């Protein structure tokens, strides 16, 4: 019998799947949808949940379905989540980000993400699926930046298939190697924390870096504005005209 760490019970994939009972697959798909479609989704355990879902499909048939149906269902949930995230960014993005120049919900982060999209194209959308936190904000940023919807949807589908179905099936294949399967099941929480920290550290670094740059930019612009303003010239007081002598 496998005993896993359970350091974060409400994020532990085993706890989530076991607690859902016959609705386990639906709950997993709902979490995947939220992680890729809602701005609060970065709190959920995406990668580890997919791996454990595939692993449990192999070892205990917890969903009662073949691995292909499980993988495709998760991939479909990821695709729909990406579409909803794009629509949120496209329709409500300016109000959400409020034209801020610093912080997590800022137009600067949107511009940075769109520059990444422009540089790497389709690869950026697909790779973003495999990076925690980034896969939550990338669809919204694409919507705010008004990326071509057809182009986005195509690569969103490819990314959802590669990540949703691919990672789930990878977990299924781990079941064929018992030592690896036991290690993953026993230390999934530690793996989760490590994955979050690996992503969170550079995210926080960029957050504070962008905040400092925004403050310096505002200070420089304020100083330049003061220097460019013309000096105020006080009008000279009017002097009374000298009185003329009467003729």
C-alpha positions as CSV (number, residue, x, y, z in Angstrom):
1,X,0.0,0.0,0.0
2,X,1.3,3.4,-1.0
3,X,1.5,6.2,1.7
4,X,2.0,9.6,0.2
5,X,3.3,12.7,1.9
6,X,0.0,14.7,2.0
7,X,1.8,18.0,2.9
8,X,-1.0,20.0,1.3
9,X,-4.1,17.9,1.7
10,X,-6.5,20.1,-0.3
11,X,-4.0,20.2,-3.2
12,X,-3.0,16.5,-3.0
13,X,-4.2,14.7,-6.2
14,X,-4.9,11.5,-4.3
15,X,-7.2,13.3,-1.9
16,X,-9.0,15.2,-4.7
17,X,-9.6,12.0,-6.7
18,X,-10.5,9.8,-3.8
19,X,-12.9,12.4,-2.4
20,X,-14.7,12.9,-5.7
21,X,-15.7,9.2,-5.9
22,X,-17.7,8.4,-9.1
23,X,-17.4,12.1,-10.2
24,X,-13.6,12.0,-10.1
25,X,-13.0,12.5,-13.8
26,X,-15.5,15.4,-13.9
27,X,-13.7,17.0,-10.9
28,X,-10.3,16.6,-12.6
29,X,-11.6,18.1,-15.8
30,X,-13.1,21.0,-13.8
31,X,-9.8,21.8,-12.1
32,X,-8.0,21.6,-15.4
33,X,-10.5,24.0,-16.9
34,X,-10.2,26.4,-14.0
35,X,-6.4,26.4,-14.1
36,X,-6.3,27.3,-17.8
37,X,-9.4,29.4,-18.0
38,X,-9.9,31.4,-14.8
39,X,-7.4,33.8,-13.3
40,X,-7.5,32.0,-9.9
41,X,-6.6,28.7,-11.5
42,X,-2.9,29.0,-10.7
43,X,-3.7,27.8,-7.2
44,X,-4.6,24.3,-8.5
45,X,-2.2,21.3,-9.0
46,X,-2.3,20.9,-12.8
47,X,0.7,18.8,-13.7
48,X,0.7,16.6,-10.7
49,X,-3.0,16.0,-11.0
50,X,-2.6,14.9,-14.6
51,X,0.3,12.5,-13.7
52,X,-1.6,11.0,-10.8
53,X,-4.8,10.7,-12.9
54,X,-2.9,8.7,-15.5
55,X,-1.0,6.6,-12.9
56,X,-4.3,5.7,-11.1
57,X,-5.9,4.8,-14.4
58,X,-3.2,2.2,-14.8
59,X,-3.0,0.9,-11.3
60,X,-6.6,1.0,-10.0
61,X,-8.8,2.0,-13.0
62,X,-10.2,4.7,-10.7
63,X,-12.2,6.4,-13.4
64,X,-13.6,3.2,-14.9
65,X,-12.5,4.2,-18.4
66,X,-9.7,3.5,-20.8
67,X,-6.7,5.8,-20.6
68,X,-7.5,7.2,-24.1
69,X,-10.9,8.5,-22.9
70,X,-9.4,9.9,-19.7
71,X,-6.6,11.7,-21.6
72,X,-8.9,13.1,-24.3
73,X,-11.5,14.3,-21.7
74,X,-8.7,16.2,-19.8
75,X,-7.3,17.6,-23.1
76,X,-10.8,18.8,-24.1
77,X,-11.2,20.6,-20.6
78,X,-7.8,22.2,-21.1
79,X,-8.8,23.4,-24.6
80,X,-12.1,24.9,-23.4
81,X,-10.3,26.6,-20.5
82,X,-7.9,28.2,-22.9
83,X,-10.7,29.5,-25.0
84,X,-12.5,31.0,-22.0
85,X,-9.3,32.6,-20.8
86,X,-8.8,34.2,-24.2
87,X,-12.4,35.5,-24.2
88,X,-12.0,36.9,-20.7
89,X,-8.9,38.8,-21.8
90,X,-10.4,40.0,-25.1
91,X,-13.7,41.2,-23.5
92,X,-12.8,42.3,-20.0
93,X,-9.0,42.5,-20.1
94,X,-8.6,46.3,-20.0
95,X,-10.8,46.5,-17.0
96,X,-9.0,43.6,-15.3
97,X,-5.6,45.0,-15.8
98,X,-6.7,48.6,-15.4
99,X,-3.9,50.0,-17.5
100,X,-1.5,49.5,-14.6
101,X,2.2,49.8,-15.5
102,X,3.5,47.5,-12.7
103,X,2.3,44.5,-10.7
104,X,1.0,41.0,-11.7
105,X,-2.1,42.4,-13.4
106,X,-0.5,45.0,-15.5
107,X,-0.4,46.0,-19.1
108,X,3.4,45.8,-18.9
109,X,3.1,42.0,-18.3
110,X,0.6,41.8,-21.2
111,X,3.1,43.6,-23.5
112,X,5.9,41.3,-22.3
113,X,3.8,38.2,-22.9
114,X,2.7,39.4,-26.4
115,X,6.3,40.2,-27.3
116,X,7.1,36.6,-26.3
117,X,4.3,35.4,-28.5
118,X,5.5,37.6,-31.4
119,X,9.1,36.2,-31.0
120,X,8.3,32.5,-30.7
121,X,4.9,32.3,-32.3
122,X,3.0,29.1,-31.9
123,X,5.7,27.6,-29.8
124,X,5.0,30.1,-27.1
125,X,1.4,29.1,-26.8
126,X,2.2,25.4,-26.7
127,X,5.1,25.7,-24.3
128,X,3.1,27.9,-21.9
129,X,0.9,24.9,-21.2
130,X,3.8,23.2,-19.5
131,X,4.7,26.1,-17.2
132,X,2.6,26.5,-14.0
133,X,1.1,29.9,-13.5
134,X,2.1,30.9,-17.0
135,X,-0.6,28.6,-18.5
136,X,-3.1,30.5,-16.4
137,X,-2.2,34.0,-17.6
138,X,-1.1,33.3,-21.2
139,X,-4.6,32.9,-22.6
140,X,-5.8,36.1,-20.9
141,X,-2.8,38.0,-22.1
142,X,-3.3,36.7,-25.7
143,X,-6.9,38.0,-25.5
144,X,-5.9,41.4,-24.1
145,X,-3.4,41.7,-26.9
146,X,-6.0,40.8,-29.5
147,X,-4.0,37.9,-31.0
148,X,-5.7,36.4,-34.0
149,X,-8.5,34.2,-32.6
150,X,-8.1,31.5,-35.3
151,X,-4.4,31.3,-34.8
152,X,-4.7,31.2,-31.1
153,X,-7.4,28.5,-31.1
154,X,-5.4,26.3,-33.4
155,X,-2.3,26.3,-31.2
156,X,-4.4,26.3,-28.1
157,X,-5.9,23.0,-29.3
158,X,-2.4,21.6,-30.0
159,X,-1.1,22.7,-26.6
160,X,-4.1,21.3,-24.8
161,X,-3.7,18.0,-26.6
162,X,0.1,17.7,-25.9
163,X,-0.2,18.8,-22.3
164,X,-3.6,17.5,-21.2
165,X,-3.5,14.2,-23.0
166,X,0.3,13.9,-23.1
167,X,1.1,14.4,-19.4
168,X,-1.9,12.2,-18.4
169,X,-0.6,9.4,-20.7
170,X,2.9,9.9,-19.3
171,X,1.5,9.2,-15.8
172,X,-0.1,6.1,-17.2
173,X,3.2,4.8,-18.6
174,X,4.9,5.4,-15.3
175,X,2.6,2.6,-13.9
176,X,4.7,0.1,-15.9
177,X,7.7,1.0,-13.8
178,X,6.7,0.1,-10.2
179,X,9.7,1.8,-8.4
180,X,9.1,5.1,-10.3
181,X,5.4,4.8,-9.7
182,X,5.9,4.3,-5.9
183,X,8.3,7.3,-5.8
184,X,5.9,9.6,-7.6
185,X,2.9,8.5,-5.5
186,X,4.8,8.9,-2.3
187,X,6.4,12.3,-2.9
188,X,3.9,13.9,-5.2
189,X,3.4,16.8,-2.8
190,X,7.1,17.5,-2.7
191,X,7.2,17.4,-6.5
192,X,4.3,19.8,-6.5
193,X,6.1,22.3,-4.2
194,X,9.3,22.0,-6.2
195,X,7.4,22.8,-9.4
196,X,5.6,25.8,-7.9
197,X,8.8,27.2,-6.5
198,X,10.7,26.8,-9.7
199,X,8.0,28.9,-11.4
200,X,7.2,31.2,-8.5
201,X,10.8,32.4,-8.0
202,X,11.4,33.9,-11.5
203,X,7.8,35.2,-11.5
204,X,8.4,37.1,-8.3
205,X,11.7,38.3,-9.6
206,X,10.1,39.7,-12.7
207,X,7.3,41.2,-10.6
208,X,9.7,43.2,-8.4
209,X,11.9,44.1,-11.3
210,X,9.0,45.5,-13.3
211,X,7.8,47.4,-10.2
212,X,11.2,49.0,-9.7
213,X,11.5,49.9,-13.4
214,X,8.0,51.5,-13.3
215,X,8.9,53.6,-10.3
216,X,12.2,54.7,-11.8
217,X,10.4,55.6,-15.1
218,X,7.8,57.6,-13.2
219,X,10.5,59.4,-11.2
220,X,12.5,60.2,-14.4
221,X,9.5,61.5,-16.2
222,X,8.5,63.6,-13.2
223,X,12.0,65.1,-13.0
224,X,12.0,65.8,-16.8
225,X,8.6,67.4,-16.6
226,X,9.8,69.8,-13.8
227,X,12.9,70.7,-15.8
228,X,11.0,71.3,-19.0
229,X,8.4,73.6,-17.4
230,X,9.2,77.3,-18.2
231,X,10.0,79.4,-15.2
232,X,7.2,81.5,-13.9
233,X,7.8,85.3,-14.4
234,X,6.1,87.5,-11.9
235,X,4.7,90.7,-13.5
236,X,6.4,93.9,-12.3
237,X,4.3,96.1,-10.1
238,X,2.8,99.0,-12.0
239,X,4.3,102.4,-11.2
240,X,2.2,105.5,-11.0
241,X,2.8,108.0,-13.8
242,X,4.4,111.2,-12.7
243,X,1.9,114.1,-12.5
244,X,2.3,116.9,-15.1
245,X,2.4,120.5,-13.9
246,X,-0.6,122.6,-14.7
247,X,-0.2,125.2,-17.5
